[in-house]
Amino acid sequence: MNCPQCNAPMQEGELALKAWGIGLEPQARLFFDRDLILENQYLPLVGFISKGTRTSAFRCEACRPICFRYGDSGE
């Protein structure tokens, strides 16, 4: 797949959302393979016990967009 912004080849990998925590500082992190893309705190106590969500994705390391299909189970 080529990047929709710069037309460079995109790297294929896996997009994963992991959320955990309790109390005042629960965390949510978005990964592409093992690279941390975003890290943030969140308010609801969601994902405390779950493994998180994963789906296949593509990223352009040149201009940094990530493309993925929502609803994809990654299988």
N, C-alpha and C positions, 0 to 999 in steps of 0.2 A: 504494500500500500504506500502511496506517496502522500506527503503532507499537503493538506488543502491550502496552506498559506504560502509555502515556499517551494513546493513540489519535490523536495528532497525525499529519499527513501526513509520510511519510518521503521523503527525497531518494534518487533512484536514481543509482547510479554503478558504479564498478568497484573491487573489493577485490583488492589485489595484494600478494604476499609476495615480497620480494627478499632473497636471502641471498648473501653473498660473504665472502671473506677467507681468510687462511692464517696459521698461527702462533698467537700468544697472543690475538689480538683479532678473531676473525671476527664479523661483524655480521648481524643479521636485522632487517628493518624491514617493518612492515605499513602499507600505504597505502590510503586511500579516495580515489579519483581521485588528486590530487596532494598531499592532506593526510596528513602522517605521523600514524598512529594509535598505534603502539607501536614502540619501538626497544629491542633487547636484544642481548647477546652470546650466542653459542651455542658448544657444544663440538665437535660433529662437523664435519668439512670437507665439508659438503654445500652445493651451490649455488655453488661457486667460479666455475664457467664459465657456468652456466645463466642464463636471463633471469628466472626465477622463475615463480610461478603467479598466474593472474588468473581472476576469476570475477565475474559481475554480483552486486550487493549493494544493500541499502537501509540508510540510517542515519537516526536521529532526532537532530537537533541539540539538541532540548530535553532529553531524558533519556539520550542517548548510546548506546543499543544499536545493533548492526549485525546485520542478518539477511541470510543468503545460503544458496544451495543447494549443498551439497557435491557434488562430482562434475560440476558444471556446467563446461563448457569455456569459457564466456563467449561462445560463437558463437551 
